[in-house]
């Protein structure tokens, strides 16, 4: 296939737009790229890691019982997102100070330094500094 492709956004179901924006921009240091009112209580809300070109999250308020039941269980308990950093110690300290819950102490693996943390809904993420 010709042309360039990249994954631009992944949808993350949230309970509330504003609490999710506060968590991602405050605790994780993401940038709010878009917050557009779509009417009928819906918004187009996109957050991205501050220094990363491309890829971001579309924060989508859960609508209906099925979506509400999936909040915090996006991947059935598996790590669903991998947040890469160029300075694990700096970001780990900032996130802990901001109240982010880490499920484990940092560990060193062949691929880098990693620790699993939870977003405000309990979805597991990896904070990862890839080994050089």
C-alpha positions, 0 to 999 in steps of 0.5 A: 500500500502506498502512502504513510499511515500512523495511529492518530488517536485512541478513545478512552472512555471517561466518566466526566470530561473535566475530571479527565482533562484535569488528571491528564493535563495535571498529573500526567503533564499532557497537553489539551489539544482540543475541547470542542462542544458538539452539542447534546452534552458531547465534546471532542476532547483530545489530550496528547503527551506534551513532547510527543508528535502524533498519537493522543487520546480522545476522551469520550464520556461514557454514554449508556450502561455498556460504555459506563461499565467499560470505564476503567476496564478498557482492556479487561485489566491488562495494561492498555497504554504505554507512556514512554519517557526520556527520564523515568525518575523525573516523571515517576516522582512528578506523578507520585507527587500528583497522586497517581497510584503506582501498582508496583515499584519501578523495575529494571527489565531488558527493555528498560525501566518500567512501573505500572500505574493507574489512570483516574479510572483504574486502567493500567498503564506502563510508564516506560523509559526504553533502554538505550 
